[in-house]
Amino acid sequence: MRAGHSEDRCRSGSTAVSPMYIKNHDELISHGNRALRAAALAIAEHTLERVNPYAATRRLAHLEGRTLTVGELTYDLSKRGAIYVLGAGKASLPIAYALEDVLGQHITDSLVIVKEGQERSTHIITLREASHPLPDERGYDAARAMVQLARKARQGDIVFCAITGGSSALAPYPVEGVTLQQKRAVHRLLLECGASIREINAVRKHLSQIKGGRLALAIFPAEIINLTVSDVTGDPYDYITCPTVPDTSTFADAMRVLDRYDLWGRFPASAAAYLRNATPELENPRDFGAHPVHTFLLVRSGEACEAAAEKAAKLGFVPRILTTEMEGDSTAEGLAFGARLASSYGDEAVALIAGGETTVTLHGEGGLGGPNQEFALSAARALTSEDMVVLSLDTDGTDGPTLLAGGLTDSSTLSRARERGIDPETALTQHDVSPVLTALHDAIVTGHTGTNVNDLKLGLRTTTASSKLAQEG
């Protein structure tokens, strides 16, 4: 069995004893309230395991003889044509693994675009690497190859599409007149302006030849089976796996985003002109008519919070899911989250949990950091007792343009920083928190997790965690 599958990475009871995803576990529990920190990491480990799409795909798809079952769908492969597998995104690789394990030699052809550096061990499915969060030539070439492969599909064929969050950068295919470098500039502006993922995607879908349902148009008349995970609050299909589902956004929506964040003057001229001059016939498809498209959501965005609550309860905490749709400025939301943990819930041993995706707005050049790192460091400013910790984690393992997944902070974080001559407030203002968390051994390192279901925000407060954690171990 291959490394990278959630089912391969089995271990006994305590995730705190034998970490699977968090590579620097021992470093993170080397200071502060070690038991409480270990509990937070155990909850994070359990959450990442639960939201890995490999196992979910294997539960959904089965092949017995020549009969393929996918959810409620059943196919007699002796009466069908070719089977293709297409994909792109940060959570697409485990889905590809699962499809390869289920379908094997029944796969006619394939192309899945993955983030550079992901561990790869497919035997049948073709993988190509590209850059994230900013697109590169490798992704552009791979996206064009994907469209060429999609056009091979015919009536009676089945095309599995494993398209997940991150596909915009990994499979860039800008509209005519917009270059890849201009598309990179668009991505950078949207990521830095503080726009939500829905707003970002509304713009990107209208500057792409494959997003907004356009890849599906290349696949038809073949049948499409979408397998995806959600990194968007509310789980809207047209924002999760948008190349192969109809689009609900419009050019007007895209232009409103540029208005709201005052981007027109900074936008590449060709991209701005394309949006302004678009005619109704250039709108993305609103429906696919009678063409067969089936979409299976393997992991919902809210499942990370549910998994965290489940593990927290087993460790003796009272789980409180604050929201699964947190948005807003990371520094402000982190401070509010820490204050709520410190001041609410009486004497409960509480696990305060939130999901969603907070953002960072850059004004000029920022330092090195990410929204989860800022959230965790900002939350530490409100923690008043050694019996409190806050963990903030990007479930895909990459927080912003860094190699860190997030941060784990406590009431000692600020004092330890000042002992080293580090000013946390300046780091937050300059969006340069990665060096701070790294120096304090409060930075979480996972590498690529194989999933992508937004962020996990976790606050623990108790004086009895150590005994519960010890019992589990």
SVG drawing of the C-alpha trace seen along z (x, -y; Angstrom):
<svg xmlns="http://www.w3.org/2000/svg" viewBox="-32 -53 49 63">
<polyline fill="none" stroke="black" stroke-width="0.4" points="0.0,0.0 1.2,-3.5 2.2,-6.3 -0.2,-9.2 -3.4,-7.2 -5.2,-7.8 -5.8,-4.1 -2.1,-3.4 -1.1,-5.7 -2.6,-3.6 -1.5,-3.8 -2.8,-3.0 -4.9,-5.1 -3.1,-8.3 -2.5,-10.8 -0.4,-12.7 2.0,-9.8 2.5,-9.0 2.0,-12.0 1.1,-11.4 0.6,-14.8 2.3,-17.3 6.0,-16.8 7.3,-19.0 5.0,-17.6 7.7,-17.2 9.0,-20.8 5.5,-22.2 5.0,-20.4 8.5,-21.3 7.3,-24.3 4.2,-25.9 1.4,-23.7 2.6,-20.5 -0.5,-18.4 -2.8,-21.1 -0.6,-21.6 -0.5,-17.9 -4.3,-17.8 -4.6,-20.5 -2.3,-18.6 -4.2,-15.4 -7.4,-17.1 -5.7,-18.5 -4.3,-15.1 -7.7,-13.5 -9.3,-16.2 -6.9,-15.9 -7.3,-12.1 -11.1,-12.5 -11.1,-14.9 -8.7,-13.0 -10.6,-12.3 -8.9,-8.9 -11.1,-6.9 -14.2,-8.8 -13.6,-8.0 -13.1,-4.3 -16.3,-4.2 -18.2,-5.8 -16.7,-3.9 -16.7,-0.1 -15.9,2.3 -17.2,5.9 -16.4,7.7 -17.5,5.3 -20.0,3.5 -18.9,0.1 -20.9,-1.6 -20.4,-5.2 -22.8,-6.2 -26.3,-5.6 -24.9,-5.2 -24.3,-1.8 -22.5,-1.1 -21.9,2.0 -18.5,1.4 -18.9,3.9 -21.5,1.6 -19.5,-1.6 -16.6,-3.2 -13.4,-4.7 -12.8,-5.9 -10.8,-9.1 -9.6,-10.7 -9.0,-14.4 -8.0,-16.5 -6.4,-19.5 -6.1,-20.8 -4.5,-20.4 -6.8,-17.5 -6.9,-15.8 -4.0,-13.4 -5.7,-11.2 -8.8,-11.0 -6.6,-10.0 -5.0,-7.3 -8.4,-6.0 -9.7,-5.9 -6.6,-4.1 -7.0,-1.5 -10.7,-1.0 -10.5,-1.1 -7.0,0.1 -6.5,1.0 -10.0,-0.2 -8.6,-3.7 -8.1,-4.6 -6.2,-7.9 -5.7,-10.5 -4.1,-13.7 -4.1,-15.1 -2.3,-18.3 -0.9,-18.4 1.0,-21.0 4.8,-20.7 6.4,-18.7 3.5,-16.4 4.5,-12.8 3.5,-10.9 3.2,-7.1 0.6,-6.4 1.1,-3.6 -1.5,-4.3 -2.7,-7.8 -0.5,-10.5 0.5,-13.3 2.0,-16.7 3.3,-19.2 2.6,-23.0 2.9,-26.0 0.6,-27.2 -0.6,-29.8 0.7,-31.7 0.4,-29.9 3.4,-29.0 4.2,-27.7 4.0,-24.1 0.4,-24.6 -0.5,-26.4 0.9,-23.6 -0.8,-21.0 -4.2,-22.8 -4.0,-22.9 -3.1,-19.2 -6.1,-18.5 -8.4,-20.3 -7.0,-18.3 -7.6,-15.1 -11.1,-16.2 -11.9,-16.6 -11.1,-13.0 -14.1,-11.8 -17.1,-10.5 -20.7,-9.5 -20.7,-6.5 -17.4,-7.4 -17.1,-8.2 -14.9,-11.1 -14.0,-11.3 -13.1,-14.8 -11.2,-15.3 -11.1,-19.1 -10.6,-20.7 -9.4,-23.9 -6.2,-25.2 -7.1,-24.3 -7.2,-27.9 -3.4,-28.3 -2.5,-24.7 -4.4,-24.7 -4.3,-28.3 -5.8,-28.8 -6.4,-32.5 -8.8,-33.8 -7.4,-35.0 -5.6,-38.3 -4.6,-37.7 -1.1,-36.3 0.0,-34.0 2.1,-36.7 -1.0,-38.9 -3.0,-36.1 -0.3,-35.8 -0.7,-39.5 -4.5,-39.0 -4.0,-36.1 -1.6,-38.2 -3.9,-41.2 -6.9,-39.1 -5.0,-37.2 -3.6,-40.4 -6.7,-42.6 -8.6,-40.8 -11.4,-39.4 -13.2,-36.3 -12.8,-33.1 -16.2,-33.5 -15.2,-37.0 -11.8,-35.8 -13.4,-32.9 -16.1,-35.2 -13.3,-37.1 -11.1,-34.2 -13.9,-32.2 -14.5,-35.1 -10.9,-35.2 -10.5,-31.5 -11.1,-29.2 -11.8,-26.2 -13.4,-27.5 -17.1,-28.4 -18.2,-25.1 -16.1,-25.5 -14.1,-22.3 -17.4,-20.4 -18.2,-21.8 -15.0,-20.2 -15.9,-16.8 -19.5,-16.6 -21.2,-14.4 -19.4,-12.0 -20.8,-11.5 -19.1,-13.4 -18.6,-12.2 -17.3,-15.0 -15.5,-13.9 -14.5,-16.9 -14.0,-18.3 -15.2,-21.7 -12.9,-24.6 -15.7,-27.2 -18.2,-27.9 -21.7,-26.7 -20.3,-24.1 -21.5,-25.8 -20.6,-23.4 -19.8,-26.2 -17.1,-27.6 -15.7,-24.2 -15.4,-22.3 -16.2,-25.1 -14.7,-23.9 -17.3,-21.1 -20.5,-22.6 -22.7,-25.5 -21.7,-28.9 -24.0,-31.1 -21.8,-34.2 -21.7,-36.8 -19.3,-39.4 -21.2,-41.9 -20.3,-40.0 -16.7,-40.0 -16.6,-43.7 -18.3,-44.5 -15.3,-42.8 -12.9,-45.1 -15.1,-48.0 -15.3,-47.0 -11.5,-46.6 -10.5,-49.4 -8.6,-47.2 -9.3,-48.7 -6.2,-50.9 -3.9,-48.1 -5.4,-45.3 -3.6,-44.3 -5.1,-46.4 -6.0,-43.5 -7.8,-41.7 -9.7,-44.8 -10.7,-45.5 -11.9,-41.9 -14.2,-42.2 -15.5,-45.6 -16.1,-44.7 -17.6,-41.2 -20.8,-40.6 -23.6,-38.3 -22.6,-35.4 -19.3,-35.3 -21.0,-34.4 -20.2,-31.0 -22.9,-28.3 -25.8,-28.6 -26.9,-25.0 -25.8,-21.9 -29.2,-20.9 -29.5,-17.1 -25.8,-16.4 -25.2,-14.0 -23.1,-15.5 -23.0,-13.9 -21.3,-15.6 -20.3,-13.9 -19.0,-16.0 -16.6,-13.7 -15.8,-16.0 -17.9,-19.1 -16.2,-22.3 -17.9,-21.9 -16.6,-18.3 -13.3,-19.6 -15.2,-21.3 -17.3,-18.2 -14.2,-16.0 -12.5,-18.4 -15.5,-18.4 -15.6,-14.6 -12.0,-14.3 -12.2,-17.1 -15.1,-15.4 -13.2,-12.2 -10.4,-14.1 -12.7,-15.5 -13.5,-18.9 -16.9,-20.4 -16.9,-21.2 -18.3,-24.5 -18.5,-25.1 -18.6,-28.8 -19.1,-28.9 -18.1,-26.9 -18.1,-30.0 -15.6,-32.4 -14.4,-35.2 -12.8,-38.6 -9.4,-39.9 -7.2,-37.3 -5.6,-39.6 -9.0,-41.0 -10.7,-37.6 -7.8,-36.0 -7.9,-38.6 -11.7,-38.2 -11.4,-34.4 -8.7,-34.5 -10.8,-36.9 -13.8,-34.7 -11.9,-31.7 -10.5,-33.6 -13.7,-35.3 -16.6,-32.9 -17.9,-29.5 -17.3,-29.8 -15.2,-27.0 -15.8,-24.6 -13.0,-22.6 -13.9,-24.0 -12.9,-23.4 -13.8,-26.4 -13.9,-25.5 -14.4,-27.4 -14.0,-26.8 -14.0,-29.0 -11.3,-31.2 -10.0,-34.5 -7.9,-36.7 -4.9,-39.1 -5.0,-42.4 -1.6,-43.7 -0.8,-47.4 2.4,-47.4 5.0,-44.8 4.4,-42.4 6.7,-40.1 6.4,-36.3 3.3,-34.8 -0.2,-33.6 -3.7,-34.1 -3.6,-31.2 -0.3,-32.3 -1.6,-35.8 -4.7,-34.4 -2.8,-32.3 -0.3,-35.1 -3.1,-37.6 -5.1,-35.3 -2.2,-34.9 -2.6,-38.6 -5.9,-37.8 -4.9,-34.6 -4.6,-35.3 -3.8,-31.9 -1.3,-29.1 -4.4,-26.8 -5.3,-28.2 -3.9,-27.4 -5.0,-28.4 -4.3,-26.5 -5.0,-27.8 -4.3,-25.5 -4.8,-25.6 -6.0,-22.0 -4.0,-21.8 -0.8,-22.2 0.3,-25.5 -0.7,-28.8 -0.2,-31.7 3.0,-31.6 5.0,-29.8 6.0,-26.2 4.1,-26.5 0.6,-25.2 -0.3,-27.6 0.5,-28.2 0.0,-27.0 0.2,-29.7 -0.5,-30.2 -0.2,-32.8 3.6,-32.5 4.0,-33.3 4.2,-37.1 6.5,-37.0 8.8,-34.5 8.9,-36.7 9.9,-39.8 12.6,-37.8 14.1,-37.3 13.7,-41.0 10.8,-40.3 7.8,-42.7 4.7,-40.6 2.7,-43.8 5.2,-44.9 5.2,-41.5 1.4,-41.5 1.4,-45.1 4.0,-44.2 2.5,-40.8 5.8,-39.1 4.7,-36.5 6.4,-33.3 9.8,-34.3 8.3,-35.0 6.4,-31.7 9.4,-29.7 11.7,-31.3 9.3,-30.6 8.8,-27.0 5.1,-27.8 4.9,-27.2 3.1,-24.1 4.7,-22.1 2.8,-19.4 3.8,-19.5 1.1,-18.6 -1.8,-17.0 -3.7,-15.8 -6.9,-17.6 -8.2,-21.1 -11.3,-22.0 -10.6,-25.6 -9.1,-26.4 -9.4,-24.9 -9.4,-27.3 -9.2,-25.6 -9.0,-27.1 -8.6,-24.9 -9.0,-26.0 -8.9,-23.6 -6.8,-22.5 -7.6,-18.8 -6.5,-18.0 -3.3,-16.2 -5.1,-13.3 -7.6,-12.8 -4.8,-12.8 -2.7,-10.4 -5.7,-8.0 -6.0,-8.0 -2.3,-7.4"/>
</svg>
